[in-house]
Amino acid sequence: DVQLQASGGGLVQAGGSLRLSCAISGLPLDEYAVGWFRQVPGKEREGVGCILKENGAIEYADSVKARFTASADKARNMIYLEMSNLQPEDTAIYYCAADWASLGCANYDYWGQGTQVTVSS
């Protein structure tokens, strides 16, 4: 079975940093696109940073460019999201995800349970 387990969320003050981690099992990570998404109440889930299967390039949401960095450690079956200069509008549940066929951040099939990030001002 495919499993994705996100962790590392918490409460931080504006301007602070967090590192999210996601352990992935049950699929060959080298053959999948992987990425991070977030969702707040009343809004649709949005892509934050997605690592493309095709060439490893990373697609970021405009709102997090230059502040967030997504990465993958294939040997450890882990993906990460480094977040800096966090702002209150970054408050959301953050999800890790994987997909075999997707390009960009569209149409992901496998999802973790999410981890809460809360930013105070």
Phi and psi in degrees as a GROMACS rama.xvg file:
@    title "Ramachandran Plot"
@    xaxis  label "Phi"
@    yaxis  label "Psi"
@TYPE xy
-80.1243  130.419  VAL-2
-134.464  137.066  GLN-3
-129.817  124.928  LEU-4
-122.839  108.822  GLN-5
-90.3548  146.234  ALA-6
-154.631  168.38  SER-7
106.689  -4.23524  GLY-8
-69.5911  167.988  GLY-9
172.716  -167.95  GLY-10
-104.647  125.698  LEU-11
-135.759  158.17  VAL-12
-83.5799  154.753  GLN-13
-52.727  135.689  ALA-14
93.0998  -9.21759  GLY-15
-83.2888  -177.833  GLY-16
-132.637  153.304  SER-17
-144.279  153.716  LEU-18
-121.53  117.425  ARG-19
-94.0308  144.64  LEU-20
-126.21  152.665  SER-21
-142.344  119.348  CYS-22
-91.741  127.935  ALA-23
-118.859  133.092  ILE-24
-139.046  158.604  SER-25
90.2201  5.99893  GLY-26
-149.907  154.536  LEU-27
-78.1594  104.551  PRO-28
-59.5412  -32.6142  LEU-29
-62.4713  -21.0397  ASP-30
-103.036  8.1879  GLU-31
-124.994  145.49  TYR-32
-75.2481  142.642  ALA-33
-133.839  152.751  VAL-34
-168.755  176.22  GLY-35
-118.796  138.475  TRP-36
-130.42  163.542  PHE-37
-143.808  157.507  ARG-38
-148.784  137.667  GLN-39
-118.152  157.828  VAL-40
-56.6071  134.729  PRO-41
82.6384  -0.330901  GLY-42
-125.502  156.873  LYS-43
-77.2041  156.205  GLU-44
-66.8594  137.805  ARG-45
-124.815  149.188  GLU-46
-72.7371  135.667  GLY-47
-103.143  -54.7756  VAL-48
-152.325  122.018  GLY-49
-123.05  128.87  CYS-50
-94.1141  115.747  ILE-51
-71.5814  138.281  LEU-52
-63.5474  -36.8245  LYS-53
-61.9726  -46.9357  GLU-54
-143.63  3.70227  ASN-55
81.1747  0.120401  GLY-56
-64.0979  153.735  ALA-57
-115.83  129.356  ILE-58
-102.448  121.876  GLU-59
-112.421  148.952  TYR-60
-65.5046  144.339  ALA-61
-57.1716  -33.0549  ASP-62
-70.1972  -15.7486  SER-63
-118.837  -2.63742  VAL-64
-57.4227  138.97  LYS-65
75.4524  -3.66166  ALA-66
-116.815  -33.3937  ARG-67
-112.044  145.498  PHE-68
-133.692  120.739  THR-69
-95.7722  146.649  ALA-70
-153.199  163.75  SER-71
-132.829  138.102  ALA-72
-114.051  95.9401  ASP-73
-64.6523  -36.6557  LYS-74
-63.6471  -31.7747  ALA-75
-100.633  1.03557  ARG-76
54.1789  47.3681  ASN-77
-129.511  146.917  MET-78
-125.238  156.644  ILE-79
-136.517  156.888  TYR-80
-134.982  108.98  LEU-81
-88.1591  123.998  GLU-82
-121.44  127.322  MET-83
-129.181  164.061  SER-84
47.3327  49.2913  ASN-85
-64.9096  144.222  LEU-86
-123.325  157.749  GLN-87
-53.645  -34.2433  PRO-88
-69.7785  -8.45461  GLU-89
-82.0593  -7.89169  ASP-90
-59.889  125.575  THR-91
-177.462  170.576  ALA-92
-88.6898  128.042  ILE-93
-104.03  132.375  TYR-94
-119.545  141.01  TYR-95
-97.7873  153.448  CYS-96
-153.387  162.007  ALA-97
-143.793  153.449  ALA-98
-156.211  143.832  ASP-99
-81.6192  -39.3762  TRP-100
-103.851  -13.1939  ALA-101
-71.9827  145.414  SER-102
-112.893  141.467  LEU-103
67.8708  -144.56  GLY-104
-105.443  16.9463  CYS-105
-95.3972  142.359  ALA-106
65.8529  44.9352  ASN-107
-76.9615  145.203  TYR-108
-108.042  -30.6928  ASP-109
-113.681  132.064  TYR-110
-133.472  144.648  TRP-111
-85.7486  -178.517  GLY-112
-84.9857  -14.6371  GLN-113
92.2168  154.195  GLY-114
-138.885  135.949  THR-115
-81.2257  131.29  GLN-116
-118.178  124.235  VAL-117
-125.414  126.919  THR-118
-117.03  122.012  VAL-119
-100.726  156.781  SER-120
